[in-house]
């Protein structure tokens, strides 16, 4: 049957196309591993896994854009820009411990002395 | 739970690509900034998972669904993600349905054609056979795709290792600085404890 052979052939092409125009850039399997490392999670629905993967991509894009638009030096993006955005933007508050503002040891010790 | 700690990292090459696309062309992204965003992204996944899971628990459901994720985005003050996510979800649903619908349509077309020929009994048998064959094919597909994903992951990880080798010295220094601070603090705390104990004695 001609239709049948055309069908299986198309399937191969579809698979190849999927590789180049995949819906997600980040690996879904890896995101699932990270999600599973949360102790209270039970079952992860297909759609929620896809959405969290996609949201993470948007998040990376968002934090990069925000940091760049607020930085003085428009030619480069450095750690300080990110830490500044985390400090300024309420939505990034959850990263306060992950991306702390860098403080020189000298200044930190100074502030300790001042407090005591 | 993850078996290795590096399983919780996202591929650096993908993070770099998304960041490069987010900022104007020619802007250099420092290695430290990229590592920080990579770490932040992993934390974001856990944070979003936890927020979404709260909604699933509230609804006394075991499975995390799309609505939970949207509710989580609102909680996290990332409302601006909801609209693009809804679009992506539609694409995703479309793709998931795509295969099924396509095969159903083909079946429909064929059975219509065969009805026109008036060979009902033969049609039933052949469509049954096709059903079982398609099921088998679908299962194979799922397995194959997962295997491919893992392969890709490994490839990317390999690339990362190479990159890290080059800049190892830089990274090492950073880590050392942090560790030194920590040890100092710990030392101070221990000293205080000892003093207290001695005084009590």
Interface residues (C-beta under 8 A of the other chain):
Chain A: X3 X7 X19 X23 X25 X26 X27 X28 X29 X30 X31 X33 X34 X35 X36 X37 X38 X40 X41 X42 X43 X44 X45 X46 X47 X48 X49 X50 X51 X52 X54 X55 X56 X57 X58 X59 X60 X61 X62 X63 X64 X65 X67 X68 X74 X75 X76 X77 X78 X79 X81 X82 X83 X90 X91 X94 X95 X98 X99 X105 X108
Chain B: X1 X2 X7 X8 X10 X11 X14 X15 X17 X18 X19 X21 X22 X23 X24 X26 X27 X28 X29 X30 X32 X33 X36 X37 X39 X40 X41 X42 X43 X44 X45 X46 X47 X48 X49 X50 X52 X53 X57 X62 X63 X64 X65 X66 X68 X69 X70 X73 X76 X77 X78 X80 X81 X84 X85 X88 X89 X91 X92 X93 X95 X96 X106 X110 X146 X148 X149 X150 X152 X153 X156 X177 X181
